[in-house]
Structures are given as C-alpha cells and as structure tokens.
Amino acid sequence: MGIIIPKEIRDSLGITLDTELYLEPGADNKTIVLSSEKPDTVIDPQFFELVKKVDKQYSVALKELATE
C-alpha cells in the first residue's frame, strides 16, 4: 500500500522522502490522521482502576503465581 501526498502539501509541511510519518484513526473512525509526530499512547484511566481492583482482590494468588 502507499499514500500519494501532493507536492504542494509535502512542501508546505516540510515532508521529505525520509520523513517518518504515523497514521492513526480519526475521532470519527472514518478518517485517517497523518502526522510527523509520534502519537501519544493514551490509556483509559478506567483501566488503572480495574488493575487496582484485580490486584486488591487477587494479590495473594498473583504473588503465588509469580513465584512459581
């Protein structure tokens, strides 16, 4: 697969042949965002709350599994 970026856009953004570009889905999941900056990995805060609950509930079992 390839993406063709018109010369005018490449020139205005300073994109060259060796520029590293990143793709990610747009907010509407119907568009693609192309960026020269590496996107931040976003982790939902609810994930960390779930990890805390699992650790609290199963900490003994998890520690036992880790030492086996």
Summary of the structure (lengths in Angstrom):
residues: 68
radius of gyration: 21.3
end to end distance: 46.1
largest distance: 60.7
contacts: 98
relative contact order: 0.10
helix: 44%
strand: 12%
